[in-house]
Amino acid sequence: MPHPPAPLADALVQTGRPARVEGRHVNLPIELGSTMVFDSLAAFEAARDARYDSGTLYYGRYGNTAVFELEQALAELEQAAGVTLTSSGVAAISLTLMTFVRPGAHLLVADHVYGNTRAFCDGVLARMGVETEYFDPMIGASIAGLIRDTTCAVMFEAPGSGTFEVPDIPAIAGAARAAGVPSVLDGTWATPVNCRALRLGVDVVVASLSKYLSGHSDCMMGMIASTTAHARDIRKTVMEVGDKTGGQEVFLALRGLRTLKLRMAHFDAAGREMAAWLAAQPQVKRVLHPAFPDCPGHEHWKRDFTGAAGLFAVVFHPCSDAQIAAFVDALHHFGIGVSWGGYESLVLPVTPQRSAGTWAEDGQLVRFNIGLEETASLKADLAAALPLLNPASE
């Protein structure tokens, strides 16, 4: 009988580790190499024929022992049939979509997706003759009415990038599967600690390992976790394109996994504390945080997630761009950067892009990533800068 899945905390510590031999290292070493040699032609040909299978040693671009250990660890965490690593989160998204699209195909994409997802669809896929239709992410099971005979995939995020709506994952995935269309979810925000979307009916989960999964802002990598039906096709696409992860990045991602559950617990608590504090400030019109009841889709988050991340957004009362710039520049504990999920706090003004609808808020949208600093220090930093957003400061 197969062993039951290990508890999450155990899996994070025990998977992707060196073989159980006496005197072993705690961590796998950095593994570097391109050419792999064989002692017989038959062994070489067998490896060549199985090169798209995770675990087959054939040539460095297809993976090595450390790569396969990380893929297996992530597959266990996501409860996936297979995981393929990519060189970045954007590569994970792009290569997954490339697996499913064909010239003349119709692709459904949620209107709140990551900007680089939209850029890939409107740029590369458009040039390939793929029609991308953007849909209201809160459409739920009604997405069935948008699916055509030529629809090749449904791509969405939970929560949305920048605006943090939480779609009904099982409803969208279920409608897509009923129509024979694969669903793809960007699950970077939640990580498998807080949501295992494959268990909710999603076919493919993509994520940036550069963020929470590695956790230290020093690793660029992506992940594609999928069901049995799509695992081999996705892996074949990644390998045929020639995407490759680096040995040091694999080492860093394996290291980061060990503390993921502890870090996510801190980010959840600190994020909620900081969001609640900001919500009470006079300059703040609205806080967009999935754990807060007034966030769109909060009921979906409460049902499908076991926790929250430390990334959320704030809508400030209408003010000038110059005021927002002055506010952001005045912060000392918050760096200005496009990524998130590391140990440092970040701040970034955001301008949502919409095709299926409009962004209705009339205030200024600013995204916050809460790191590992003392929340008292973060509050003091914000309290000193917030008066720059008052009308009298113009």
Secondary structure, 3 states (H helix, E strand, C coil): CCCCCCCHHHHHHHCCCCCCCCCCCCCCCCCCCCECCCCCHHHHHHHHHCCCCCCCCCEHHHCCHHHHHHHHHHHHHHCCCEEEEECCHHHHHHHHHHHHCCCCCEEEEECCCCHHHHHHHHHHHHHCCCEEEEECCCCHHHHHHHCCCCEEEEEEECCCCCCCCCCCHHHHHHHHHHCCCCEEEECCCCHHHHCCHHHHCCCEEEEEHHHHHCCCCCCCCEEEEECHHHHHHHHHHHHHHCCCCCHHHHHHHHHHHCCHHHHHHHHHHHHHHHHHHHHCCCCEEEEECCCCCCCCCHHHHHHHCCCCCCEEEEEECCCCHHHHHHHHHHCCCEEECCCCCCCCEEEEECCCCCCCCCCCCCCEEEEEECCCCCHHHHHHHHHHHHHHHCHHHC
